[in-house]
């Protein structure tokens, strides 16, 4: 019975994350005369006017991303006692990002950037000590300040434009392995980042060779 509750816990965690994911709108791009309508926003909080305005989720929203602030939701003390620590996840994530050329900002640096990009990591652990098992939900969410289309057009702070999640069962004795699970979810962000910026990076490389 207890094992069944654990499994149900996993599906509940997945349901919560999926519910949040449904709130992210579909992708849409604006070109030409549509862009002219928002020219006045170029000077708003020093945000440059992009050639293409992308509203929503997908790899394209990661194009041009150069820096990010990593925010990890605090893990409860009783979970940290089993070896899964907030600080370890933060360090893992920052190292992964730096390895692929993404600058990691301090909180002070982040506050001074117009886009204020954040990679948010959330890990939820439901423990059943009687059977030495745990149900774990992992969420990786990217957010930044974006132009919100409407009348009037406004700046939306901290809009979520990219998100991935995973769930799983772990033995309490191997709960440290959750860190590897988090790394895999973060790698999905990095893979999309590389896909969105591959052409741009190739162009920069050619310019440097000249």
N, C-alpha and C positions, 0 to 999 in steps of 0.2 A: 504493500500500500504506500509506504514511504517513497519507494522508487517511482511509483506512479505520480506522486505529488511533485517529485523533482522534475520529471519529464514535463508535467503540466507547467511547472515554473519556467522551464525553458521556452515553451510556446507562448506563455504570457509575456515574457521579456521580449520575445520576437514581435509579438503583437503590438506592444507599446512602441517599439522602434519603427515598425512598419507604419503605424498610425501617424507618427511624426513625419515619416518620409512622404506620405501622401500630401502633406501640406506644401511640398516644393512644387512650384508650377512647371509647366512644360517650357521647352526652349523656344526663343523667338529672337530674331535679329532685325535691326532697323538700318536702312541704307538711304542714301541720296537725300531727297527733300524731307524725309522723316527726321533725319539727323539735324537739319537746320532748325527744327522746332525747339531743340534742346541746347542750342548754341550758347544761350545765356548762362547755362549751368557750368560752363568751362571754368569760370572764375569762382564758382562756389566752393569754398574750402580748398582752393588751389587744385581742384581735380582737373586733369587734362581731358580734353574732348577726344574720345576715341574715334577711329575711323569706322568701327563697327560697335554698336551697342548691343550686348547680349544680355537678355533678361532671362534668368532661370538656371537650370542645372545642366550638367553635361561636361564633357572634357573641355569644351571651348571656353568655359568660364575660368579655366586655370591658365589660359594663355596670357603671357606677360607677367605672371606671378614671380616675383623675385625674392620676397621675404614673407615671413609669417611668424606669429607669436604662438607658442605651444601652451595650451591650457589643459591641464589634466584634472578632472573632477576628483576630489579627495576620496580615497578608498577608506572604508571604515576600519577602525583599529583592530577589531577581532579578525578581519580578513588579512590585514597586514601581518598579524602574528603568524600566519601560515606562509609568509614569504612573498606575498604580492604587495609591493609598495608603490605608492604614488610617485615618489621621486625616481624610482627605477624606470617606470614607464615613461616619465618625462624625458629622462636621459636617453633612453632607447630611441624615442621618437625624434629628438633633436639630432642625434647622431645619424639616423636614417636620412633625414632631410639634408643635412650638411653633405653627406656622401654624394648627393645628386645635385649639388650646387644651389640649394635653396637656403637663403640666409635666414638664420633663426634670430629673432629680435628679443631683446630684454623687454620687460613691461614698460620701462621708461622710453625706450626707442619706439615701441609700438604706439604709445600714446601720441607721439609726434608725427606719425605717418598718416596721410590723408585716407588711404584705403582701410587701415586698421584691420588687416587680415589675421584671422585666428584659426588655428587647427585645434579643435576641441576633442579631447578623448574622454569617453565615459565608459567605465567598467562597472557593471552591477553583478554582485555575487550573492546567490541564495545558497546558504550552507545547510547541510543535513549531517551534523556530526555523528549521529547514531549509526549511519551507514557509510560514513567517510566519503561523501559525495558532495558536489556543488554544481549548481546550474549558473552559467555565466553568460551575460549579454555584453557585447562590445560594440561601441559606436564611435565612428570617426566622422567628424563634421567640420566642414570648411565654411567660414563666413567672412564677409567683408562689407564695407559701405558701398552701396550701389545706388544708381539713379532709378527712382521708382516712377514708372510712367503713369501719368494721370493728369488731371487738371485741378490744381497746378502740379507740375512736375516737381518732385521733392527728392531729397537725399534720404535713403533708408539706411540707418546705421545697424550694422551687425546682421545683415540678411544672410540666411543660409542658402548657399548655391550649389553645394556638393555634399553628399553624405553616403556612407557605406556602413554596414553592420554585420555582425556574425553572432551566433549563439552556440553553446556547446556544454557538454558534461565533463567534469574533471574530478578526479579523486582528490581529496583534501591533501593527501601526501604529495601530490604532483601539481598543486595549485600554482606553483611558480611557472608552469608551462603556459599559463594564461598570457604571460608576457609575449610568448611566441605567437599566440593567437592575435594579440593586439598588433604585433609587427606585421602580420599578414594583411590586416585591414589597412594599416598605414601604407603598406606597399601598394595597395590599390590606388590610394591617392597619388603616390609617386608615379605609378605607371600611367595614370591619366595625365598627370603633369607633364611627363616626358612626351606622351603622344601629342599633347596640345602645343608643346613648345619645340618639337623636333625641327620643324621647318625654320622657325625663328632662330634657333641655335645654329643651324646649318648656314643660314644667311650671315650671321655674325662671324662665323668661322671663315667664310669666304672673304668678308670685308677685311678681317685681320691679315689674311694671307696677301691681299693686295698691298 
